């Protein structure tokens, strides 16, 4: 729960896209939690982690499922960094807003800003860039005790997370297929059934 709360505090009510899927306020949270739920559901009944003997699989299953949750929650965490410009405003000084720098921490870090505005810059953005930024936020958003538990449980798991969250050879990660399918399902459902709210 602290991990999910940190994620939600970080993204606030930002949309997942400007005018595609989950473009409404809170869209990034909705999409991310849908992806996590779809991925975890798809993993049920599968032998997890892959390429291990039965005893290791039994011992490591909980840690690897939590690793899948982390990978799913952080799969789009780079979007606020590359696809939006967020301006923070204070009631005390409404005429002196500042630009949010996501690398510095959540919008709530200074505790003095009461609202924000989300813009989508006109400049071209490399769409895949957001997939290469998640590993940098792993230490910020995943609580220390969770990171300690995961690395103690299995260093291969940490390596798989780094491979996926850094966007380097992402297709080789054990998490890639599950999250890609879950992401596609969430996107398709939203485009088909959700209101087209921006």
N, CA, C and O of each residue as an XYZ file, in Angstrom:
792
protein
N       0.815     -1.214      0.000
C       0.000      0.000      0.000
C       0.857      1.275      0.000
O       0.532      2.200     -0.745
N       1.938      1.375      0.799
C       2.749      2.596      0.723
C       3.315      2.855     -0.678
O       3.443      4.006     -1.096
N       3.649      1.794     -1.390
C       4.156      1.959     -2.761
C       3.079      2.557     -3.666
O       3.351      3.495     -4.415
N       1.863      2.021     -3.600
C       0.776      2.533     -4.437
C       0.433      3.967     -4.038
O       0.146      4.800     -4.898
N       0.462      4.256     -2.735
C       0.191      5.628     -2.283
C       1.257      6.593     -2.801
O       0.930      7.705     -3.214
N       2.520      6.183     -2.784
C       3.590      7.051     -3.315
C       3.393      7.302     -4.801
O       3.568      8.422     -5.283
N       3.027      6.252     -5.520
C       2.761      6.413     -6.952
C       1.634      7.420     -7.180
O       1.762      8.319     -8.010
N       0.534      7.270     -6.445
C      -0.624      8.153     -6.625
C      -0.293      9.588     -6.232
O      -0.738     10.533     -6.884
N       0.482      9.749     -5.175
C       0.895     11.098     -4.779
C       1.752     11.731     -5.873
O       1.657     12.932     -6.130
N       2.578     10.924     -6.507
C       3.485     11.431     -7.533
C       2.734     11.891     -8.779
O       2.997     12.980     -9.289
N       1.802     11.075     -9.277
C       1.133     11.419    -10.541
C      -0.093     12.301    -10.343
O      -0.550     12.935    -11.294
N      -0.642     12.357     -9.109
C      -1.835     13.154     -8.831
C      -2.951     12.800     -9.812
O      -3.220     11.618    -10.028
N      -3.601     13.787    -10.405
C      -4.714     13.532    -11.329
C      -4.325     13.780    -12.784
O      -5.153     14.187    -13.598
N      -3.046     13.527    -13.103
C      -2.617     13.722    -14.487
C      -3.287     12.695    -15.397
O      -3.567     11.573    -14.977
N      -3.541     13.087    -16.645
C      -4.125     12.133    -17.600
C      -3.041     11.208    -18.142
O      -1.851     11.497    -18.017
N      -3.454     10.096    -18.743
C      -2.497      9.174    -19.349
C      -2.078      9.636    -20.742
O      -1.026      9.237    -21.242
N      -2.902     10.476    -21.367
C      -2.575     11.003    -22.688
C      -3.335     12.307    -22.895
O      -4.227     12.653    -22.120
N      -2.967     13.020    -23.951
C      -3.652     14.288    -24.223
C      -5.040     14.073    -24.809
O      -6.001     14.710    -24.376
N      -5.155     13.187    -25.783
C      -6.459     12.984    -26.419
C      -6.640     11.563    -26.952
O      -7.416     11.340    -27.881
N      -5.929     10.613    -26.368
C      -6.081      9.218    -26.772
C      -6.771      8.469    -25.637
O      -7.892      8.823    -25.274
N      -6.141      7.450    -25.068
C      -6.793      6.682    -24.006
C      -6.587      7.339    -22.642
O      -5.567      7.986    -22.407
N      -7.542      7.172    -21.760
C      -7.475      7.680    -20.381
C      -7.022      9.146    -20.338
O      -6.115      9.509    -19.589
N      -7.670      9.967    -21.150
C      -7.280     11.377    -21.245
C      -7.968     12.245    -20.191
O      -7.763     13.459    -20.162
N      -8.767     11.647    -19.342
C      -9.502     12.408    -18.328
C      -8.633     12.666    -17.090
O      -7.588     12.036    -16.931
N      -9.054     13.583    -16.218
C      -8.341     13.765    -14.951
C      -8.271     12.440    -14.198
O      -9.272     11.736    -14.067
N      -7.084     12.108    -13.707
C      -6.879     10.842    -13.009
C      -6.663      9.674    -13.950
O      -6.573      8.529    -13.508
N      -6.579      9.949    -15.240
C      -6.453      8.884    -16.226
C      -5.218      8.022    -16.063
O      -5.267      6.818    -16.313
N      -4.105      8.623    -15.644
C      -2.880      7.831    -15.489
C      -3.015      6.835    -14.340
O      -2.539      5.704    -14.444
N      -3.653      7.240    -13.254
C      -3.886      6.313    -12.137
C      -4.825      5.190    -12.573
O      -4.560      4.017    -12.307
N      -5.918      5.546    -13.240
C      -6.892      4.541    -13.676
C      -6.222      3.526    -14.603
O      -6.347      2.318    -14.407
N      -5.516      4.025    -15.608
C      -4.854      3.146    -16.568
C      -3.821      2.251    -15.876
O      -3.760      1.049    -16.137
N      -3.022      2.834    -15.005
C      -1.965      2.077    -14.347
C      -2.523      0.967    -13.471
O      -2.020     -0.156    -13.499
N      -3.558      1.271    -12.693
C      -4.139      0.239    -11.836
C      -4.833     -0.848    -12.667
O      -4.833     -2.018    -12.283
N      -5.420     -0.463    -13.797
C      -5.999     -1.471    -14.692
C      -4.919     -2.391    -15.251
O      -5.097     -3.608    -15.298
N      -3.803     -1.810    -15.672
C      -2.695     -2.611    -16.210
C      -2.181     -3.577    -15.146
O      -1.948     -4.752    -15.427
N      -2.006     -3.078    -13.928
C      -1.523     -3.939    -12.847
C      -2.493     -5.091    -12.587
O      -2.070     -6.237    -12.429
N      -3.790     -4.789    -12.542
C      -4.791     -5.828    -12.287
C      -4.814     -6.858    -13.414
O      -4.865     -8.059    -13.151
N      -4.779     -6.397    -14.670
C      -4.782     -7.320    -15.810
C      -3.524     -8.205    -15.797
O      -3.612     -9.409    -16.036
N      -2.367     -7.612    -15.522
C      -1.109     -8.374    -15.531
C      -1.096     -9.424    -14.426
O      -0.708    -10.570    -14.654
N      -1.523     -9.028    -13.227
C      -1.542     -9.984    -12.113
C      -2.555    -11.101    -12.362
O      -2.315    -12.258    -12.017
N      -3.678    -10.745    -12.959
C      -4.684    -11.764    -13.283
C      -4.138    -12.737    -14.331
O      -4.344    -13.945    -14.220
N      -3.451    -12.220    -15.335
C      -2.895    -13.069    -16.397
C      -1.804    -13.989    -15.862
O      -1.568    -15.070    -16.401
N      -1.150    -13.550    -14.805
C      -0.061    -14.333    -14.215
C      -0.585    -15.497    -13.378
O       0.140    -16.468    -13.163
N      -1.805    -15.423    -12.909
C      -2.362    -16.493    -12.076
C      -2.402    -17.799    -12.866
O      -2.763    -17.826    -14.043
N      -2.026    -18.862    -12.196
C      -2.032    -20.162    -12.837
C      -0.774    -20.456    -13.636
O      -0.534    -21.603    -14.013
N       0.033    -19.434    -13.897
C       1.309    -19.656    -14.580
C       2.376    -19.990    -13.556
O       2.298    -19.558    -12.405
N       3.363    -20.750    -13.967
C       4.491    -21.014    -13.078
C       5.369    -19.773    -13.066
O       5.843    -19.313    -14.104
N       5.569    -19.257    -11.892
C       6.270    -17.975    -11.753
C       7.172    -18.052    -10.545
O       6.713    -18.490     -9.490
N       8.406    -17.660    -10.629
C       9.108    -17.060    -11.760
C       9.506    -18.091    -12.809
O       9.577    -19.287    -12.524
N       9.765    -17.619    -14.019
C      10.133    -18.548    -15.093
C      11.526    -19.130    -14.885
O      12.360    -18.564    -14.178
N      11.750    -20.259    -15.510
C      13.086    -20.875    -15.572
C      13.681    -21.203    -14.207
O      14.887    -21.062    -14.005
N      12.847    -21.636    -13.276
C      13.324    -22.049    -11.952
C      12.775    -23.427    -11.626
O      11.771    -23.857    -12.194
N      13.439    -24.114    -10.707
C      12.933    -25.425    -10.307
C      11.714    -25.234     -9.397
O      11.505    -24.140     -8.872
N      10.909    -26.285     -9.204
C       9.651    -26.145     -8.455
C       9.822    -25.589     -7.039
O       8.993    -24.800     -6.585
N      10.886    -25.992     -6.336
C      11.094    -25.482     -4.972
C      11.362    -23.980     -4.982
O      10.823    -23.245     -4.155
N      12.194    -23.525     -5.921
C      12.491    -22.091     -6.026
C      11.248    -21.304     -6.405
O      11.015    -20.210     -5.889
N      10.457    -21.858     -7.299
C       9.233    -21.162     -7.716
C       8.299    -20.951     -6.533
O       7.705    -19.883     -6.382
N       8.176    -21.956     -5.712
C       7.300    -21.822     -4.533
C       7.845    -20.755     -3.584
O       7.085    -19.940     -3.060
N       9.156    -20.761     -3.365
C       9.771    -19.815     -2.441
C       9.732    -18.382     -2.981
O       9.592    -17.436     -2.206
N       9.854    -18.216     -4.285
C      10.011    -16.881     -4.883
C       8.727    -16.297     -5.472
O       8.722    -15.148     -5.915
N       7.651    -17.065     -5.484
C       6.434    -16.625     -6.170
C       5.925    -15.273     -5.670
O       5.598    -14.407     -6.481
N       5.853    -15.076     -4.357
C       5.319    -13.815     -3.820
C       6.184    -12.627     -4.231
O       5.665    -11.581     -4.621
N       7.501    -12.790     -4.144
C       8.400    -11.692     -4.509
C       8.278    -11.356     -5.992
O       8.263    -10.182     -6.362
N       8.192    -12.376     -6.842
C       8.074    -12.124     -8.280
C       6.729    -11.516     -8.642
O       6.657    -10.681     -9.544
N       5.678    -11.909     -7.970
C       4.377    -11.276     -8.239
C       4.410     -9.804     -7.816
O       3.840     -8.940     -8.483
N       5.085     -9.538     -6.703
C       5.218     -8.139     -6.295
C       6.090     -7.379     -7.292
O       5.839     -6.208     -7.576
N       7.112     -8.046     -7.821
C       7.934     -7.430     -8.869
C       7.110     -7.086    -10.098
O       7.303     -6.036    -10.711
N       6.182     -7.982    -10.456
C       5.279     -7.706    -11.580
C       4.393     -6.502    -11.276
O       4.161     -5.664    -12.149
N       3.901     -6.412    -10.049
C       3.102     -5.244     -9.641
C       3.921     -3.964     -9.800
O       3.425     -2.972    -10.333
N       5.169     -3.984     -9.342
C       6.032     -2.797     -9.460
C       6.231     -2.428    -10.926
O       6.089     -1.265    -11.303
N       6.560     -3.417    -11.747
C       6.791     -3.142    -13.166
C       5.537     -2.561    -13.823
O       5.629     -1.647    -14.642
N       4.373     -3.092    -13.464
C       3.119     -2.593    -14.041
C       2.814     -1.178    -13.570
O       2.425     -0.327    -14.371
N       2.986     -0.921    -12.286
C       2.693      0.416    -11.742
C       3.639      1.461    -12.333
O       3.234      2.597    -12.578
N       4.895      1.080    -12.561
C       5.880      2.056    -13.041
C       6.016      2.080    -14.569
O       6.847      2.819    -15.097
N       5.218      1.289    -15.282
C       5.434      1.186    -16.731
C       5.230      2.519    -17.460
O       5.859      2.746    -18.494
N       4.375      3.395    -16.953
C       4.136      4.703    -17.591
C       4.529      5.871    -16.685
O       4.136      7.009    -16.944
N       5.288      5.609    -15.644
C       5.608      6.666    -14.674
C       6.413      7.797    -15.308
O       6.433      8.910    -14.782
N       7.072      7.526    -16.428
C       7.843      8.567    -17.105
C       6.997      9.540    -17.907
O       7.507     10.566    -18.357
N       5.712      9.243    -18.098
C       4.864     10.128    -18.916
C       4.795     11.562    -18.384
O       4.895     12.500    -19.175
N       4.626     11.766    -17.062
C       4.597     13.160    -16.598
C       5.902     13.919    -16.870
O       5.898     15.148    -16.945
N       7.016     13.194    -17.018
C       8.298     13.834    -17.264
C       8.455     14.277    -18.704
O       9.053     15.319    -18.970
N       7.921     13.494    -19.644
C       8.215     13.767    -21.050
C       7.031     14.282    -21.859
O       7.236     14.928    -22.886
N       5.804     14.016    -21.431
C       4.681     14.393    -22.288
C       3.845     15.536    -21.741
O       2.945     16.024    -22.424
N       4.125     15.970    -20.526
C       3.345     17.071    -19.961
C       4.256     18.151    -19.382
O       5.422     17.916    -19.065
N       3.684     19.321    -19.261
C       4.300     20.397    -18.481
C       3.304     20.751    -17.393
O       2.168     21.134    -17.675
N       3.732     20.621    -16.165
C       2.830     20.865    -15.042
C       3.300     22.100    -14.287
O       4.456     22.200    -13.875
N       2.382     23.029    -14.119
C       2.675     24.276    -13.418
C       1.981     24.240    -12.063
O       0.789     23.947    -11.974
N       2.734     24.539    -11.013
C       2.215     24.525     -9.647
C       1.865     25.945     -9.206
O       2.593     26.896     -9.489
N       0.738     26.068     -8.508
C       0.266     27.374     -8.044
C       0.037     27.340     -6.541
O      -0.326     26.309     -5.974
N       0.253     28.478     -5.913
C       0.042     28.625     -4.474
C      -1.032     29.668     -4.226
O      -1.107     30.666     -4.943
N      -1.862     29.447     -3.217
C      -2.873     30.458     -2.861
C      -2.202     31.735     -2.383
O      -2.704     32.834     -2.621
N      -1.067     31.590     -1.709
C      -0.352     32.769     -1.190
C       0.224     33.625     -2.308
O       0.219     34.853     -2.225
N       0.730     32.961     -3.372
C       1.357     33.685     -4.474
C       0.824     33.159     -5.810
O       1.568     32.526     -6.559
N      -0.446     33.410     -6.118
C      -1.031     32.864     -7.342
C      -0.401     33.403     -8.619
O      -0.514     32.784     -9.677
N       0.272     34.567     -8.526
C       0.867     35.161     -9.719
C       2.302     34.699     -9.958
O       2.932     35.124    -10.926
N       2.823     33.837     -9.090
C       4.197     33.354     -9.265
C       4.228     31.824     -9.251
O       4.758     31.213     -8.324
N       3.658     31.222    -10.282
C       3.682     29.761    -10.355
C       5.084     29.258    -10.682
O       5.930     30.017    -11.156
N       5.321     27.986    -10.428
C       6.598     27.387    -10.823
C       6.321     26.109    -11.614
O       5.262     25.496    -11.476
N       7.279     25.725    -12.433
C       7.178     24.493    -13.205
C       7.583     23.329    -12.304
O       8.600     23.391    -11.612
N       6.774     22.264    -12.320
C       7.098     21.069    -11.538
C       8.216     20.298    -12.225
O       8.157     20.030    -13.425
N       9.228     19.948    -11.451
C      10.331     19.117    -11.929
C      10.148     17.742    -11.296
O      10.486     17.570    -10.125
N       9.630     16.761    -12.021
C       9.310     15.462    -11.428
C      10.492     14.768    -10.761
O      10.314     14.070     -9.763
N      11.696     14.952    -11.301
C      12.869     14.306    -10.718
C      13.140     14.759     -9.291
O      13.828     14.071     -8.537
N      12.595     15.921     -8.919
C      12.812     16.454     -7.567
C      11.880     15.821     -6.536
O      12.089     15.974     -5.333
N      10.861     15.115     -7.000
C       9.919     14.491     -6.080
C       8.489     14.878     -6.428
O       8.250     15.573     -7.415
N       7.536     14.424     -5.609
C       6.124     14.682     -5.913
C       5.775     16.162     -5.835
O       6.500     16.954     -5.233
N       4.657     16.521     -6.452
C       4.182     17.910     -6.443
C       3.932     18.407     -5.025
O       3.984     19.609     -4.767
N       3.664     17.490     -4.115
C       3.334     17.850     -2.734
C       4.566     18.074     -1.866
O       4.434     18.375     -0.680
N       5.755     17.931     -2.433
C       6.980     17.976     -1.638
C       7.124     19.269     -0.842
O       7.467     19.241      0.340
N       6.859     20.407     -1.492
C       6.997     21.682     -0.796
C       5.850     22.009      0.136
O       5.967     22.906      0.971
N       4.725     21.285      0.006
C       3.519     21.479      0.819
C       2.959     22.899      0.765
O       2.158     23.281      1.619
N       3.369     23.675     -0.220
C       2.864     25.048     -0.290
C       2.046     25.286     -1.557
O       1.497     26.374     -1.735
N       1.955     24.288     -2.443
C       1.204     24.461     -3.676
C      -0.149     23.787     -3.545
O      -0.248     22.658     -3.065
N      -1.183     24.481     -3.973
C      -2.536     24.000     -3.730
C      -3.245     23.511     -4.989
O      -4.244     22.798     -4.895
N      -2.751     23.881     -6.148
C      -3.339     23.390     -7.383
C      -2.312     23.438     -8.489
O      -1.252     24.049     -8.351
N      -2.640     22.781     -9.591
C      -1.700     22.716    -10.704
C      -2.451     22.690    -12.024
O      -3.645     22.396    -12.081
N      -1.717     23.006    -13.079
C      -2.272     23.010    -14.431
C      -1.417     22.080    -15.290
O      -0.187     22.123    -15.240
N      -2.084     21.244    -16.074
C      -1.384     20.301    -16.952
C      -1.474     20.797    -18.383
O      -2.566     21.047    -18.893
N      -0.326     20.939    -19.030
C      -0.268     21.309    -20.447
C       0.504     20.237    -21.200
O       1.320     19.517    -20.625
N       0.236     20.146    -22.487
C       0.967     19.236    -23.351
C       1.789     20.089    -24.307
O       1.230     20.751    -25.181
N       3.113     20.082    -24.151
C       3.945     20.945    -24.999
C       3.806     20.596    -26.477
O       3.562     19.448    -26.848
N       3.966     21.610    -27.297
C       3.847     21.413    -28.738
C       5.042     20.661    -29.310
O       4.930     19.994    -30.339
N       6.185     20.772    -28.638
C       7.395     20.163    -29.190
C       7.243     18.648    -29.297
O       6.532     18.019    -28.513
N       7.919     18.091    -30.270
C       7.863     16.652    -30.500
C       8.521     15.904    -29.342
O       9.590     16.278    -28.859
N       7.863     14.857    -28.922
C       8.422     14.009    -27.875
C       8.643     12.609    -28.434
O       7.801     12.067    -29.151
N       9.782     12.043    -28.093
C      10.043     10.638    -28.417
C       9.116      9.804    -27.542
O       9.293      9.753    -26.324
N       8.124      9.145    -28.155
C       7.110      8.443    -27.365
C       7.726      7.388    -26.452
O       7.273      7.212    -25.321
N       8.742      6.691    -26.923
C       9.333      5.607    -26.123
C      10.228      6.123    -25.003
O      10.667      5.340    -24.161
N      10.504      7.411    -24.977
C      11.371      7.952    -23.936
C      10.822      7.678    -22.542
O      11.592      7.411    -21.620
N       9.510      7.739    -22.373
C       8.948      7.544    -21.030
C       9.223      6.139    -20.495
O       9.263      5.941    -19.281
N       9.415      5.163    -21.385
C       9.682      3.798    -20.925
C      11.095      3.643    -20.383
O      11.390      2.658    -19.706
N      11.973      4.600    -20.670
C      13.362      4.497    -20.207
C      13.617      5.261    -18.909
O      14.751      5.309    -18.432
N      12.584      5.852    -18.341
C      12.771      6.701    -17.161
C      12.318      6.052    -15.857
O      12.586      6.584    -14.780
N      11.643      4.925    -15.938
C      11.051      4.334    -14.735
C      12.093      3.862    -13.725
O      11.880      3.987    -12.519
N      13.211      3.322    -14.197
C      14.211      2.820    -13.258
C      14.742      3.952    -12.374
O      15.059      3.728    -11.206
N      14.837      5.151    -12.917
C      15.303      6.295    -12.125
C      14.355      6.654    -10.992
O      14.777      7.236     -9.993
N      13.066      6.310    -11.137
C      12.082      6.607    -10.097
C      11.807      5.407     -9.189
O      11.062      5.518     -8.215
N      12.402      4.276     -9.508
C      12.220      3.068     -8.709
C      12.587      3.322     -7.241
O      11.818      2.979     -6.343
N      13.752      3.917     -6.999
C      14.186      4.160     -5.615
C      13.362      5.238     -4.925
O      13.237      5.232     -3.701
N      12.804      6.154     -5.692
C      11.993      7.224     -5.108
C      10.630      6.691     -4.651
O      10.123      7.091     -3.604
N      10.043      5.787     -5.441
C       8.660      5.382     -5.200
C       8.505      4.037     -4.486
O       7.501      3.811     -3.810
N       9.475      3.152     -4.627
C       9.380      1.846     -3.969
C      10.031      1.961     -2.593
O      11.222      2.260     -2.504
N       9.276      1.730     -1.520
C       9.824      1.889     -0.170
C      11.071      1.037      0.055
O      11.221     -0.041     -0.521
N      11.951      1.541      0.896
C      13.235      0.888      1.149
C      13.061     -0.551      1.629
O      13.789     -1.442      1.190
N      12.100     -0.786      2.526
C      11.930     -2.148      3.046
C      11.479     -3.112      1.952
O      11.810     -4.297      1.998
N      10.733     -2.620      0.977
C      10.316     -3.467     -0.148
C      11.514     -3.781     -1.032
O      11.710     -4.928     -1.432
N      12.322     -2.758     -1.340
C      13.522     -2.986     -2.150
C      14.449     -3.976     -1.464
O      15.023     -4.849     -2.116
N      14.597     -3.845     -0.158
C      15.450     -4.753      0.615
C      14.926     -6.182      0.552
O      15.695     -7.126      0.373
N      13.604     -6.334      0.702
C      12.991     -7.665      0.638
C      13.220     -8.296     -0.736
O      13.576     -9.471     -0.827
N      13.018     -7.522     -1.804
C      13.148     -8.066     -3.152
C      14.569     -8.494     -3.460
O      14.786     -9.568     -4.021
N      15.534     -7.670     -3.101
C      16.922     -8.021     -3.420
C      17.418     -9.174     -2.564
O      18.260     -9.957     -3.001
N      16.896     -9.283     -1.337
C      17.239    -10.416     -0.480
C      16.599    -11.691     -1.014
O      17.193    -12.767     -0.942
N      15.394    -11.571     -1.547
C      14.678    -12.743     -2.073
C      15.359    -13.299     -3.318
O      15.552    -14.509     -3.435
N      15.729    -12.403     -4.262
C      16.250    -12.904     -5.538
C      16.893    -11.771     -6.331
O      16.205    -10.848     -6.768
N      18.207    -11.838     -6.518
C      18.884    -10.799     -7.303
C      18.468    -10.852     -8.778
O      18.516     -9.835     -9.470
N      18.063    -12.023     -9.256
C      17.596    -12.135    -10.647
C      16.336    -11.284    -10.844
O      16.135    -10.702    -11.910
N      15.507    -11.219     -9.827
C      14.296    -10.400     -9.892
C      14.656     -8.926    -10.047
O      14.069     -8.226    -10.872
N      15.618     -8.454     -9.259
C      16.041     -7.058     -9.357
C      16.614     -6.779    -10.741
O      16.353     -5.724    -11.320
N      17.385     -7.707    -11.270
C      17.939     -7.536    -12.616
C      16.823     -7.488    -13.663
O      16.891     -6.703    -14.609
N      15.797     -8.328    -13.494
C      14.661     -8.320    -14.433
C      13.906     -6.998    -14.355
O      13.483     -6.458    -15.377
N      13.737     -6.479    -13.139
C      13.084     -5.172    -12.980
C      13.911     -4.064    -13.624
O      13.367     -3.199    -14.310
N      15.225     -4.090    -13.404
C      16.083     -3.048    -13.989
C      16.023     -3.109    -15.514
O      15.964     -2.074    -16.178
N      16.038     -4.323    -16.067
C      15.970     -4.495    -17.518
C      14.680     -3.899    -18.065
O      14.695     -3.193    -19.074
N      13.561     -4.185    -17.396
C      12.266     -3.681    -17.862
C      12.131     -2.175    -17.647
O      11.743     -1.450    -18.564
N      12.448     -1.703    -16.449
C      12.189     -0.306    -16.092
C      13.186      0.673    -16.707
O      12.911      1.871    -16.773
N      14.336      0.181    -17.155
C      15.294      1.077    -17.805
C      15.035      1.164    -19.306
O      15.623      2.000    -19.991
N      14.152      0.296    -19.821
C      13.822      0.332    -21.239
C      14.907     -0.215    -22.145
O      14.806     -0.104    -23.367
N      15.949     -0.808    -21.563
C      17.044     -1.363    -22.352
C      16.727     -2.834    -22.606
O      16.555     -3.605    -21.661
N      16.650     -3.220    -23.862
C      16.277     -4.600    -24.210
C      15.018     -5.015    -23.457
O      14.945     -6.111    -22.900
N      14.046     -4.140    -23.450
C      12.827     -4.353    -22.665
C      12.118     -5.656    -23.052
O      11.490     -6.302    -22.213
N      12.227     -6.032    -24.333
C      11.562     -7.254    -24.798
C      12.136     -8.506    -24.139
O      11.465     -9.537    -24.093
N      13.363     -8.433    -23.631
C      14.003     -9.590    -22.996
C      13.587     -9.764    -21.542
O      13.901    -10.782    -20.926
N      12.894     -8.794    -20.996
C      12.477     -8.867    -19.597
C      11.345     -9.879    -19.435
O      10.505    -10.031    -20.321
N      11.334    -10.561    -18.304
C      10.269    -11.518    -17.987
C       8.909    -10.821    -17.864
O       7.871    -11.472    -17.974
N       8.909     -9.516    -17.639
C       7.662     -8.782    -17.409
C       7.039     -8.249    -18.699
O       5.860     -7.894    -18.719
N       7.818     -8.193    -19.760
C       7.418     -7.472    -20.968
C       6.080     -7.938    -21.545
O       5.176     -7.127    -21.742
N       5.950     -9.226    -21.813
C       4.752     -9.733    -22.493
C       3.500     -9.535    -21.651
O       2.472     -9.092    -22.164
N       3.576     -9.858    -20.363
C       2.403     -9.708    -19.494
C       1.936     -8.260    -19.439
O       0.740     -7.985    -19.536
N       2.880     -7.333    -19.282
C       2.497     -5.923    -19.144
C       2.058     -5.342    -20.487
O       1.144     -4.519    -20.536
N       2.691     -5.757    -21.557
C       2.274     -5.265    -22.879
C       0.831     -5.678    -23.167
O       0.035     -4.862    -23.631
N       0.493     -6.936    -22.895
C      -0.878     -7.402    -23.118
C      -1.867     -6.676    -22.202
O      -2.958     -6.296    -22.629
N      -1.471     -6.488    -20.934
C      -2.344     -5.788    -19.989
C      -2.547     -4.330    -20.404
O      -3.649     -3.793    -20.293
N      -1.485     -3.703    -20.876
C      -1.542     -2.315    -21.338
C      -2.480     -2.203    -22.534
O      -3.306     -1.293    -22.598
N      -2.354     -3.122    -23.474
C      -3.223     -3.118    -24.661
C      -4.684     -3.318    -24.275
O      -5.571     -2.684    -24.846
N      -4.935     -4.192    -23.314
C      -6.314     -4.451    -22.878
C      -6.922     -3.222    -22.217
O      -8.062     -2.859    -22.508
N      -6.166     -2.577    -21.326
C      -6.662     -1.370    -20.662
C      -6.948     -0.266    -21.681
O      -7.981      0.399    -21.618
N      -6.019     -0.084    -22.618
C      -6.182      0.951    -23.645
C      -7.404      0.671    -24.515
O      -8.223      1.559    -24.749
N      -7.522     -0.563    -24.990
C      -8.648     -0.923    -25.860
C      -9.983     -0.753    -25.142
O     -10.937     -0.231    -25.719
N     -10.055     -1.193    -23.876
C     -11.304     -1.050    -23.115
C     -11.686      0.409    -22.954
O     -12.854      0.777    -23.082
N     -10.680      1.245    -22.669
C     -10.968      2.665    -22.478
C     -11.442      3.310    -23.773
O     -12.402      4.081    -23.769
N     -10.778      3.000    -24.872
C     -11.166      3.588    -26.145
C     -12.542      3.112    -26.592
O     -13.258      3.837    -27.283
N     -12.910      1.913    -26.205
C     -14.190      1.351    -26.639
C     -15.356      1.773    -25.745
O     -16.437      2.093    -26.240
N     -15.135      1.775    -24.410
C     -16.257      1.933    -23.504
C     -16.297      3.250    -22.712
O     -17.370      3.674    -22.281
N     -15.155      3.892    -22.520
C     -15.127      5.061    -21.641
C     -15.617      6.318    -22.352
O     -15.608      6.398    -23.580
N     -16.042      7.290    -21.564
C     -16.418      8.576    -22.116
C     -15.162      9.240    -22.657
O     -14.078      9.074    -22.098
N     -15.302      9.982    -23.730
C     -14.161     10.653    -24.337
C     -13.928     11.995    -23.666
O     -13.994     13.045    -24.307
N     -13.653     11.949    -22.365
C     -13.444     13.173    -21.594
C     -11.969     13.568    -21.665
O     -11.085     12.734    -21.469
N     -11.715     14.840    -21.945
C     -10.331     15.324    -21.916
C     -10.126     16.122    -20.657
O      -9.030     16.630    -20.420
